[in-house]
Every structure is written in C-alpha cells, then in structure tokens.
C-alpha cells in the first residue's frame, strides 16, 4: 500500500483524544521538587542586591538560586547577550534587567505553593534606569543604551541594493509613499513553558521540556552550566504548540541549574517548573513589531520600476532570533515581483520591550504587509485592477529575485494567484484581469454596512537562508530475518502539534516498502538521535523527507547485501545557498519556496468600526500533499491565527510594562471568530527539489491575510489602514478622520 497522498489518521490522535498524551507539564518523578521564579517586573534597572534570607527561612524551601550560582551567566540563540539570572556576578552588565520578564532569582521547594510564597519574600534592591521602548527613538543619539558592551541599540544592519533606485524613480509616472507599523503578537500556545530536570543514570543533566531544536537547546544549557554538551541531555515529549515561540530558551537553563546544584550538594532530586499564563506573557518572546518607510514607483503601463524600503525591527531587550527574522523580512518587503531597481535598509534595534523572536512566517507577514499594501496602493493610484497589476509584475520560472539570484525551480506564484483570483470572482480578458461578478459595496437595507473584497499574494522560504549549512541527519535500523519485519527511524524532529511524526511515518513506509505499523520512531532525545535540524522555517517535511528518501535507498541496498540487522545513518545536504554580499546584500538566499494567494470578503460596520471577515479564499501550492487532511488542517489553523493577528490580538506595552498579561485582556480567536467560509484550494505542482515533490507548508498560509483584509476594508470604505490589528476603535478613528 502507498501511504503518501493518503489522509491516514495521525499516529498521536488516539492518545491526545483520550488524554493519555504526556507533556512536560504532566510528568512527575519520585522525590520531585518544584520551582518558581522571581521576574523583575520592571523594564530597566541595575540589580544592586538580592536578599534571599527570608526565602531560605521558609519551611520546605530546598534551595534559592541567584546570579552568583550560574557558572556562565549568559545565553542566547545566536548571541549570548541575556543573563540566565540577572544580578551581581562576574559577567559584566549581567547585573541589570532589561525587560519586565527578566529573571532575578529562583526558589526550589517541596511544593509549588511554598516556592511561590518564598519568592514573595526575596528582597531585591534596584536602581532604575531610563527606559526606551520605541525602535526609532532607541536609534537616536542620547537614547539609553541597553547593552553598554555593544555600545549602541542598533545591533544589525541588513542591506539589499540592486540596480539604480533613483534612476528607477525617474522612470516612474506614479510614486506612492507610506509608513506602516506592524504589531507584536503573542504565541498563545496551549501549553505554557515548562520543564523537568534530573540527573540521569549516566550522570548527565537531563531536561524534559518543549522545544523545536533539541541540539540548539542542549548547546545553550551546556554553555550556561559550564558543561560539555554530551553532559547535557534534552528530551521533548509532546509539545502543546510552538509557532516559533519555542525556538528560544525560557525555563530550560534555570531548571537544569537547580538539578545540577542539588546533585552537587549530595541531595539529587528532580526539579519541575511550569509557568503560569501571566509568566508566559511576560517572560517569552513575541512577534517582531516592524516600522516600514516605503516608496514605490511604477509606470502608467503598470510596470513597477523602483522600490525603496527602510525598516526598523524592534528586537526587544535581547537579540534572540531578530537578525535572521529581519533578514528574511528584507526579501519579503519587496514581494515575489520583478523589480529592477531596489534599495532596502533594515535595522535591528534593542528596546526595553519584551524580547521579540521567531513567530510563524518569521518576519514574512510583517514584510508582506508592506509589499502588498504598496502594490494595492499603486493599483489604486494607476486606476488598474489589483490583480492585473500583479500579473504585469509577478515573477515567473527563470525570473531573477530582487536579491539577484534566480528563483529556485518550481516558481508557481502566478498559478496560485490565478487560482485564488478566479475563485474569488476575477476573470482574465483581452483588456486584462477584472472582477467579473457584481459585488454590492453598500447594504441597501442597512447602509451603515459596507462590503469589500481584497487580494494579496506571497512566497515563503523553505529552510534556513543565506548560506546556512542546512542538513538533516536520520538513522535507519532494519530488523528481520529473510524479510524486513520492522524499521526504526531515529530522528530529532520535534512534534509540536502539526503532525510531523505522522508524515515521517508515511514517508518512511513508502520509501522502505513497508506498512505504517512496521515503522517505529525514536525521536527528540539528544542522547539517542543525531541532529535533524530545527522544526521551523517550514523545513521539516522537505528536509527529513529527502533524508528518508535518500537514506531508505541506501538502507535497502545494505539489506540486500547483508548482514542483518542493518544500522545506518544518512545526512541529506540540500542545494547550497550563499551569504549576502556585505555591501549589496545580493546572494542566492533560499533552496526552495512555497507560494500562496489569498482574497478576503469583509463587512465593515461604519457606525461601530466592527470588521467582520465573511469569507477567505486561499490557494497554496504544497507541491505534494503527503497527508491531505493534515494539509487542510494546517492551512485552516494558520488562517484562523492570521485572523487573530489582523483583527483581534492587541498586545499592549506602555513604557516597557505589559498591559495585556492574560488571555482575558489579550484576545485570541475563538470558534465564534472563525470566518463562516474558508475556501481552500490545494495545488500540487511538484517542487523539483522536494521529497516526492513536496514543499514546506507550516508558515505560508500566514503570510498575506492581513494585506488582503486591509485591501478589502479600503474597497469597502475608501480608507487605507497602515497599521493593525483592526480593532473597532482603530477602524472607527480611521473612518472618522477620513
């Protein structure tokens, strides 16, 4: 039986439905103790002194940890710029907090309640420092510097220069200029950050947690604890949602530190921590807010000839993944268009806001809001249909990217745009694309209700970019006598809820010619598996699928030649990308892309400012749907999450303090907020580099819903909204100021 292309049930479905699935927060070990952390809850200050005597005196307290207990008090995804615990220690400038969620101390006690009570007795003496919370202000001379060792709040500058942008503008008959602001977004995963640490039978510090790249977590934990990497073990059980938010460290190092300290004192015990929702909202990263200054020009014939973008990315208090998020935003700020003359300058900036990190789309949704707003505004200024303007400028197979290199083979942005547009009512003709159906803009019975239709499109990179040495390693073990009776796939692909382990099983069964029940997975325990890479960047199906496909061929050859069983590892090395030129940014950035186009119908209540999305049309080229049911579920979930980003999710910070620290003040979509109709078109145009033609899927549906919504609101009201979410007060203010 062939499994690829079949909607087989998820292999974890039964345990989740029955409540038997085990998450890190569910695990309890004999002798376990509990941890709570003291967060600074102030945006910028020097920690002068931490008095833990009151906490130590509480009955049931096992130990109290401060900055002096951390062997190497620093961590970070790419740059070690964040203290594990803030306070006086040997590391320069680790004695200061830079956002409200910085950790200052941790208490380990017999119960969580005792630990919480003891935390309240810790006295911290602070010397408050000036606060800067706007990226543009943080770049100005005289602004408070968050990291004196860096010397500036600007920690990266990304460039993309191609052609002669000023000469391009001289060719333009129409030039549009705009300033856009995109907001932060909370991941709001169901499972808050949690971890359980203990000393395993081999003497390693084992951390059971939720994450997206165990090898990366292990490296940071080992560094901060002053241990060799093989002295640390990271284990991922079930993970209750990620969306990029689990790429960065949260509780892992501190809970591991506690287990190590107890072992060093001769009283080893497992240590467990589970953050509350408020701690999660204060302490973990958010989607990057980015401010865009954009200027685009086109000829009267509808050819875009120049595009200039300056973007300021608010990185928050620490670097996290900001620089790679922004570098991806550079490409998407120009869209999938052929534009001969471009100039992009992007700056990463420290502020005293909650740190910003990876979030589904990885800088793409923010940048696509800029590029698609500009295309829609150019169409309006030129008097052209927005679909027609796109078709005059969209790239095609063999086109050069604005970053200088040809697109990877399998360029299908035109196909998805045409499929989406036609489903939404556009039709091609001799005079170009036009909306071919009646679309009443005003409800005749309720004239305060205005209807609108908007369109946007985008591409999303698959895998890490810009010369990163991408690879994916798996192990294959074949067991049996004359025939293969069982295959074991050893991999480190985290299952964060999207069904990765199911499609891995499907691909392995097909590649080895076995039934799915003959496939067993050993996964996400760094002591048992090699590095399959991060579950991010829409990469896992693409990369592990290729590793399985290639590895299975080698494993079967070994089986034929004997002896049995077969034990082997295989590493897939994809097409090699290149790093940006330091002066121009030009390079060959990505091995593959996924493509989407989306159209939205909205109703705007002009009396209240309420916007309702009535229907979403979404076309996505997935290359090959390994599991069609999971493909549709992924797309549906991503679209609903994008509805929240565009309409509801308003994360409010004021002078570095979070004013929306709970899910009662920060609203995420419920079942009542899902649009009544989601018309999803799954295209399967094989990617020449993808396994069985498959493309990466996890993020592409999140790329362009927001500009489709704002285009639809403009169509309904004649008002452009250059910032969002479109909560009623924002819309009503825009309509009033029209």
Buried (B, 14 or more C-beta within 10 A) or exposed (E): EEBBBBBBEBBBEEEEEEEEBEBBBBBEEEEBBBBBBBBBBBBBBBBEEBBBEBBBEBEBBBBBBBBEBBEBBBBBBEBBBBBBBBBBBEBEBBBBBBBBBBBBBBBBBBEBEBBBBBBEBBEBEBEEBEBBBBBBBBBEEEBBBBBEEBEBBBBBEBBBBBBEBEEBBEBBBBBBEBEBBBBBBBBBBEBBBBBBBBBEEEEBBBBBBBBBBBBBBBBBBBBBBEBEBEBBBBBBBBBBBBBBBBBBBBBBBBBBBBBBBBBEEEEBBBBBBBBBBBBBBBBBBBBBBBBBBBBBBBBEEBBBBBBBBBBBBBBBBBBBBBBBBBBBBBBBBBBBBBBBBBBBBBBBBBBBBBBBBBBBBBBBBBBBBBBBBBBBBBBBBBEBBBBBBBBBBBBEEEBBBBBBBEBBEBBBBBBBBBBBBBBBBBEBEEEBBEBEEEEEEEEEEEEEBBBBBBBBBBBBBBBBBBBBEBBBBBBBBBBBEEEBEBBBBBBBBBBBBBBBBBBBBBBBBBBBEBEBEBBBBBBBBBBBBBBBBBBBBBBBBBBBBBBBBBBBEBBBEBBEEEEEBBEBBBBBBBEEBBEBBEEBBBBBBBBBBBBBBBBBBBBBBBEEBBBBBBBBBBBBBBBBBBBBBBBBBBBBBBBBBBBBBBBBBBBEBEEBBBEBBEBEEBBBBEEEBBBEEBBBBBBBBBBEBBBBBBBBBBBBBBBBBBBBBBBBBBBBBEBBBBBBBBBEEBBBEBBEEE
